[in-house]
Amino acid sequence: MKRSHLMYTSLLTIYNTHYPLFFSFPLSSLLPFFLSSVICLPVLAQSENQDMSSDILPDNYLQDAPADSVIQGYLCPMHPAVTAEVDEQTCYICGMALVDGRIKMPHGSHDSHYGGIFFMARDTWHHIEGTMPAPGVFRFYLYDNYSKPLTTMHASARLVYQEFRDENGDETRPPVETLLIDADDGVSFIVSDRRLQLERDFHIRIRFKQDQKEEDRFDFAFYAYSQTDNPSGTLPTNTSTATLIIPDSPEALLSAMLERVENVEMLIKRSRLNEIYLPALEAKDLALALAENPGDNLDEEQMKTLNHAVKDITKAAWRLDAFGDFGDKPAAESSFKVMADGVARVRKIYLRR
């Protein structure tokens, strides 16, 4: 999973990543909201009727949290829940200067534990890992947002091979599916079925609590069997790099953006959703750079079209980043249509020149 989540999709910055509206708020001010919004307690402290809060975590609960959930940060001596990732900050509650401290950060680790594919639920508390350790075997693990195992006691899940829906998304006949069975370890589901093979799409629908109204959906496709030395469970064909080089000319910017968009489309088609964030966000950065450097030959109407298209591409990229984290292929496909339409409008502008 993405290594940048240590700082970028961690406890506070996930809101800035997926919801840019929060840019104007101090990061530390979002902490109480986040901790009060997550649902379900972890193993040994989990109750299906009791919401999660930092005050009722068991003693020493975070003692064995994964090492990459612990970062060097800053916290208030009087209010340790108030944290920051940079120095010279003050507590928004009491005004005291934050001091050095090692902080265990939710979402600090989005790496797989069993060589599978790791996703985050929409409630941002539950996390899951799907694995295919052998032909015809699928195992599905539950974690909290510190990557600690969660019991399957209150959850129910089904594996869907095929759905039948009309153009409006309404179900026309029952899906081809099978229930996931609780494994003996108490923190995972398992199913054995010969239809489970490499390169075949399927998805999981799960309720983490019995009173959860709508099921969460997670889409999977495996291109290699899950092993600890193959953490992603996918083929290494995504050639995007962490450092994006911004070209100088509008033509080169458009070409680079088209390359990223094609990559996003390929990844979505192959259900490699945990990889789409990088080319999607790079396409956004290239689109923004093009708006800043559109060339000298665009008239006012073309500039207006370009700016509107770049806005759509930017919003679509943030949504693709989010839906990739959530493992939701239909939502990612919908957002990609918006991005592709925006890119098509940009391309049309420059083809007319």
VEXKE-591443 format. One record per residue: residue in one letter; x, y, z of N, C-alpha, C in turn. Coordinates in steps of 0.2 Angstrom, whole numbers, plus 5000, padded with zeros to 4 digits. Layout:
// VEXKE-591443
AXYZXYZXYZ ...
//
This chain:
// VEXKE-591443
M500449945000500050005000500450065000 K500250124999500650184999501050205005 R501650215004502050235010501950305012 S501650345008501550415010500950415014 H500650365016500050365021500350375028 L500950365029501250385035501150455038 M501150495033501050565034500450595030 Y500250555025499750585020499050565021 T498950505023498250475025498250455032 S498650485036498650475043498050505047 L498050505053497550525057497150595055 L497650645054497350705052497350725045 T497850705041497850725034497450695030 I497150635032496650605027496050645026 Y495850695030495350735029495550795024 N496150815024496350865020496450835013 T496650765013496750735006496150725002 H495650695006495050685002494450735003 Y494550785007494050835008494450905009 P494650935003495050995003494751055007 L494051045008493751095012494051115019 F494351055022494651065028495351095028 F495651115022496251145022496351205027 S495751245028495751305031495751295039 F495751235041495751215048496351195051 P496651215057497251185060497151105060 L497651065058497650995058497450965065 S497750995070497550975077496850975079 S496551025076495851035078495350985075 L495550945071495150885068495250825072 L495650825077495850765081495250735085 P494950775089494350755093493750735088 F493650765083493150745078493250675075 F493850665073494050605070493950545075 L494250555081494250505086493550485088 S493050535088492350525090491950495085 S492250495078491850475073491950405071 V492450375073492650305071492150255075 I492050205073491550155076491850085077 C491650055083491849985084492549985088 L492549945093493149935097493549885095 P494149875097494649825094494549765098 V494949715097494849645100495049665108 L494649625112494749625119494349695122 A494149735118493849795120493249815116 Q493049765111492549775106491849765109 S491449805107490749795109490349825103 E489849785100489449805094489049865096 N488849885102488449935104488749995107 Q489449995107489850045110490250075105 D490250145104490650175099491350185102 M491850195097492550205099492750275101 S493150275106493450335108494150325111 S494550375111495250355114495250345121 D494750375124494750365132494650295134 I494350255130494150185133494550135129 L495050155126495550105124495850065130 P495949995129496249965135496949985136 D497149985143497849995145498349965140 N498849995138499349965134499149945127 Y498549965125498249935119498749955113 L499050005113499450025107500150005108 Q500349975113501049955115501349915109 D500949865106501249825101500949845094 A500749905093500549935087501149925082 P501049915075501549915070502049965071 A502749955070503250005071503150065066 D502850055060502750115056502150155058 S501750135063501250175066501550225071 V502150225072502450265077502850315074 I502750385074503150435071503350485076 Q503950515075504150575079503650635078 G503350655083502950715082502950755088 Y502350795089502350845094501650845098 L501650845104500950845108500950885114 C500350905116500250945122500350905128 P500750935133500850905139500250895143 M499750935142499150935146498550895142 H498650895136498150865132498450825126 P498650765128499050725123498750705117 A498050715117497750695110497850755105 V498050815107498250865103498950855100 T498950845094499650825091499750865085 A500350875083500550905076501150865074 E501250875067501850845064502450885063 V502350955064502851005064502951035070 D503551065071503751105077503451175078 E503451205084503251265085502551275084 Q502151225087501351235087501151235094 T500551265095500251265101499651225102 C499451215108498751175109498151225108 Y497751195104497151245103496651245109 I496751195114496351195120496651245125 C497251235127497551275132498051325130 G498351325124498751365122499551355123 M499651295127500351275128500651255122 A501351265122501751245116501851165116 L501751135110501851065110502551045111 V502650985114503350965115503450895111 D504050885110504250815107503950755110 G503750715106503450645108503450605103 R503450535104503350485099502550475099 I502250475093501550475093501350415089 K500850375091500650315087500050345083 M500150345077499650375072499250325069 P498550335069498150295065498350305058 H498250245054498350245047499150255045 G499550245050500250245049500450195045 S500150135045500350075042499750055037 H499850055031499350025026499649965022 D500249935025500549885022500149815024 S500149765019499849705020500249665025 H499949625029500249575034500349505031 Y499949485026499949425023500049425016 G500349475013500549475006499849485002 G499349515005498749525001498649594999 I498049614998497849684996497449715002 F497749775003497449815010497049875008 F496449875011495949935010495749965016 M495450025016495150055022494450065021 A494050045026493350055025493150135025 R492550145023492350215023492250245030 D492150205035492150235042492850255044 T493350245040494050255042494350225048 W493950185051494150145057494350075055 H493950045052494049975050494449975044 H494949925043495349905038495349835036 I495449815030495449745028495949725024 E496149665024496649635019496349575016 G496349575010496149515006496749475003 T496749405004497249365002497049304998 M497449284993497349224989497949184990 P498049144995498649104997498749044992 A498149024989498248964985497648964980 P497648924975497048914970496448894974 G495948934973495248924976495148934983 V495648974986495648994993495649074994 F495149104997495149174999495149185006 R495549225009495549245016495549315017 F495149335022494949405022495049425030 Y495549475031495749495038495449555040 L495249565046494949635048495549665053 Y495549735053496049765057495749835059 D495949865064495749935066496249975062 N496250045064496650095060497350095063 Y497550055067498250045069498549985067 S498149955062498349885059498349835064 K497949835069497949785074497249745073 P497349675073496749635072496149645075 L495549645072494949645075494549585074 T494149575079493749505079493149515074 T493049455071492449455066491849435070 M491749445076491249425080490549455078 H490649525076490049565075489949575067 A490349545063490349555056490049505052 S489849515046489549465042489749485035 A489949435031490249455024490049405019 R490049425013489849375007490349395001 L490549344998490949354992490549344986 V490549394982490049404976490549394969 Y490349344966490649324959490349364954 Q489749374954489449414948488749444950 E488649504948488049534949487649544943 F486949554943486549564937486149634938 R486349684935486049754936485949784929 D485349824929485249864923485649924922 E485449964917485850024916485750074922 N485250064926485150114932485450084938 G485750034938486150004944485649954948 D485049944946484549904949484649834948 E484649794953484749724953484149684949 T484349654944483849614940483749544942 R484249514945484149444947484649434953 P484549384957485049374963485749364960 P486249394964486949384962487249314963 V487749294960488149234961488549244967 E488449214972488849234978488949174983 T489349184988489449134993489649165000 L489449145005489549175012490249165014 L490549205017491249195020491149175027 I491549125029491449085035492049115040 D491849125046492349145051492949085052 A493549115051494049065052494249055060 D494649005061494748985068495149035072 D495449085069495849135072495449185075 G494849195073494349245076494449315073 V494949325068495049385066495049385058 S494749335055494749335048494149285045 F493949295039493549255036493849215031 I493549155029493949115024493349075019 V493549065013493149025009493548985004 S493348925002493648884997493148874992 D493348884986492948884980493348884974 R493248834969493648824963493548884959 R493048924959492948984955493449034957 L493749034962494249084964494949064961 Q495049104956495649094952496049164951 L496649164949497049224947496649254941 E496749324941496549374936495749374935 R495349344940494649344940494449394945 D493949444943493749494947493149464952 F493149484958492649474962492649524968 H492049534972492149584977491749554983 I491949584989491649574995491149624997 R490649605000490149645004490149625011 I490249675015490249665023489949715027 R489649695032489349735038489849725044 F490149775046490649765052490249765058 K489649795058489149785064488449765062 Q488149735066487449705064486949755062 D487049815065486549865064486849915058 Q487349895055487549935049487049935044 K486849995041486349995036486549975029 E487149995027487349975020487949945021 E488049895017488649855017489249895013 D489849885016490449905013490649855007 R490949885002491149844996491849854995 F492149794993492949794992493049744986 D493349774981493449734974494149714974 F494249654972494849614971494949584965 A495649584963495849534957496549524959 F496749454959497449444961497749414954 Y498449434954498849414948499449374950 A499449364957499949314960499649294966 Y499849234968499649204975499949244980 S499549254986499849304991500349264995 Q500949304995501549284999501849345002 T502149335008502449385011503049425007 D503349385002503849424998503549454992 N502849454992502549494986501949534989 P502149584993501649614997501049644993 S501049664987500449694984500049644981 G500249584980499849534977499649544970 T500049594966499849614960500549614956 L500449634949501049634945501349704945 P501949704945502349774945502349804939 T501749824936501749864930501649934930 N501449954936501350034937502050064937 T502250104932502850134932502950204934 S502350234937502450294940502950304946 T503250354947503750364952503450414957 A503750414963503550454968503750534967 T504250544963504450614961504250624954 L503750674953503450694947503850754944 I504150744938504450794934503950834930 I503850894931503450934927503750954921 P503450934915503750964908503651034908 D504051064903504051134902503551164897 S503351124892502951144887502251114888 P501651154885501051134886500951064882 E501251054877501150984873501450934877 A502050944880502350884885501850874891 L501650924894501150924899500550884897 L500250894892499650854890499850784888 S500450774885500650704884500750664890 A501050694895501150664902500550644905 M500050694905499450684908499050624905 L499050624898498650574895498950504897 E499650494898499950434900499750414907 R499650464911499450444918498650424918 V498250454914497550434914497450364911 E497850354906497850284903498050234908 N498550254912498750204918498250194923 V497850244925497350244929496750194926 E496650204920496050164917496250094917 M496950074916497150004916497149974923 L497350014928497249984934496549974937 I496150024935495450004937495149944934 K495249934927495049884924495249814927 R495849814929496149754932496049754940 S495649794942495449794949496049804954 R496549844952497149854956497049924959 L496549924963496249994965496750024970 N497149984974497650014979498250044975 E498250044969498850074965498650134961 I497950154961497750214956497950274959 Y498050284966498150354969498750384965 L499250354964499850394961499750414954 P499550384949499450414943498850464943 A498350444947497850494947498050564950 L498450564955498650624958499150654954 E499550614950500050644945499650684940 A499150654937498750684932498450744934 K498250754940497950814943498550864943 D499150844946499650894946499850924939 L499850874934500050894927499450944925 A498850924926498350974924498351044927 L498551044933498651114937499251144934 A499751114932500351144929500151164922 L499751134918499551154912499051214912 A498651224917498251284918498751344920 E499251334923499751384924500151404918 N500251354914500751364908500351334902 P499751374900499351344894499651364887 G500151404887500451424880500151494879 D500351524873500151594871499651594866 N499351544864498851544858498151534860 L497951524867497351514869496951574869 D496251574867495851634868495451634874 E495051684876494751684882494251624883 E493951604878493451554878493851484880 Q494351474876494751414877495051414884 M495251474887495551474894494951454899 K494351474897493851464902493651384902 T493651354896493551284895494151244899 L494751264898495351234901495251234908 N495151294911495051294918494451254921 H493951254918493351214920493551134920 A493951114914494151044914494651024919 V495151074921495651064926495251054932 K494751094934494451084940494151014941 D493750994935493450924935494050874936 I494550884933495150834934495350824941 T495450884944495650894951495250854956 K494550874955494050844960494050764958 A494050744952494050674951494650634953 A495250664953495850634956495850624963 W495550674967495450664974494950604976 R494450604972493950554973494250484971 L494650484966494950414964495450394969 D495850444972496250424978495850394984 A495250424985494850404991494550334989 F494250324983493950264981494450204980 G495050224978495550174978495750144985 D495750194990495850174997495250124999 F494650144997494050104999493950044996 G494350034990494249974986493649964983 D493350024981492650024978492750034970 K492649984966492849984959492250024955 P491650014957491150054953491150134955 A491350154961491450224962492050244959 A492550204958493150224955493050234947 E492650194945492450194937492050264936 S491650274941491250334940491650404940 S492150404945492550454945493050464939 F493250404937493750404931493350434925 K492750424924492350454918492350524919 V492350554925492350624925493050654923 M493650614926494250634924494450624916 A494150574913494250564906493950614902 D493350634904492950684901493350754901 G493650764907493950834908494650834903 V494950774903495550764899495350774892 A494850744890494650744883494450824880 R494150854885494050934883494750964883 V495250954887495850984887496150964880 R496150904878496450884872496150914866 K495550924866495150954861495351024859 I495551064865495751124865496451134861 Y496851084862497551084859497551054852 L497051014851497050984844496851034839 R496451084841496151144837496751194835 R497251194839497751244838498151234831 
//
